[in-house]
Amino acid sequence: MSFDFTTFPVLETERLTLRALSLDDAKAVFGLRANKEVNEFIQRDAPKNLAQTRGYIDSVINLIDNNQGILWVLQSKSSEELLGTIGLRNFDIADNYAEIGYEIHPDYQERGYMTEAMEKVIAYGFEQMNLNTIEAFTHKNNIASITLLDNQDFLLQTDREDENVEDNRIYKLSK
């Protein structure tokens, strides 16, 4: 199994277009990745300026160009605003495995946007990429993320620990 994201797979939901990230998104991505609420349960350095955000965008584009991961922007069909991101990465070709990661700006939380996006990305992962397993790593206190994963039938892996982040929990969804 190998992936080819040369033609980026744009996905549609009722209210969202899931599309490729571009440098034109720098200001919105900065607002998302620098947001204290978004970063509350994530261990990462928030960007300090647009130049750092552009560097992040370049790294994502490079990841996609090398077929090592894919990241979609959640764009509102009605307002064309960037609401968040969702992606698959850390592929294990032998096990047909990927990790899913996601974030949404607080202004758009608890409206079902991420549920729409996740359902579409999971279906894409299982049906188009032929994945067998998708895992999510989330902080033990991130109730919104845990609820989202529970609603998508991910199962908590009580016998496993995230080696990199002690307070993370691992959730798994199998085909």
Secondary structure, 3 states (H helix, E strand, C coil): CCCCCCCCCCEECCCEEEEECCHHHHHHHHHHHCCHHHHCCCCCCCCCCHHHHHHHHHHHHHHHHCCCEEEEEEEECCCCCEEEEEEEEEEECCCCEEEEEEEECHHHCCCCHHHHHHHHHHHHHHHHCCCCEEEEEEECCCHHHHHHHHHCCCEECCCCCCCCCCCEEEEEEEC
